[in-house]
Amino acid sequence: MKNGPSKEVRRAFKRFKHNKPMHFTKSFIEQMKQIERLPFSQAERTVMNIIGTLQLNMEEIRSSPPSSEKAMAFHEYVSKAIQRGKGDRPASCRKGCAHCCHLLVDITKSEALLLADAARALSPEKKQRLKEQASWPNDPMFFVHQFPKSRCVFLADDNSCSIYERRPMACRAHFVISDPVHCDTEKSPGNTIQTVAYMDAEGFISAAYEADSAAALSKQLLPFIEDANG
Ligand code: SF4
């Protein structure tokens, strides 16, 4: 049997990406690669469905300006999509194991508005850390600087998330199915960490990233702490 999407679908998808450069999540891209292994007709249908859903979600998201309310609606959608997707693949993440809170987190404009007051309320030391993180050009810098400079400014001393109810979509959708001990790359670099992604959630997050302008959490929140400093 022929595998992978047809040339036409591949072209349509490339054109879609080219005309509207997308801010896909890494997990979404990984999942898209998996589609190439599906039987031909299933792959074609899947790709077309994904493009259609992305477009609809982006149109809906673009129909109103960024707002805190919009961010809460994103969070509700993503949390439900994750619950639907979890099925029999439960995550092994545990409260208090916060190694993933040292990675780059992207947030949208609406999510930044939702977190603006929490950013203004940060301690001077955490504001300084946020400023430093905002000065790093990109994702790899988080691995270069590593702990403790890459620690999320919202991670409390007991390793709980201080903004848990408002935590970004990226945090909601990040799960591992390997032993959480392996996530401690500070103590054991080179461990194999197995993540799990839920396609519906990742597709929605990708659409929101594109339509509601995502960037690194530190860069999105920097203007709010600079305002607060006068
Ligand atoms: S916002 Fe919360 S869950 Fe997300 S990285 Fe920061 S501390 Fe961790």
Residues whose N, C-alpha, C, O or C-beta is under 5 A from the ligand:
A	BS01	SF4	C100 C101 V105 C152 F154 L155 C161 R167 P168 C171
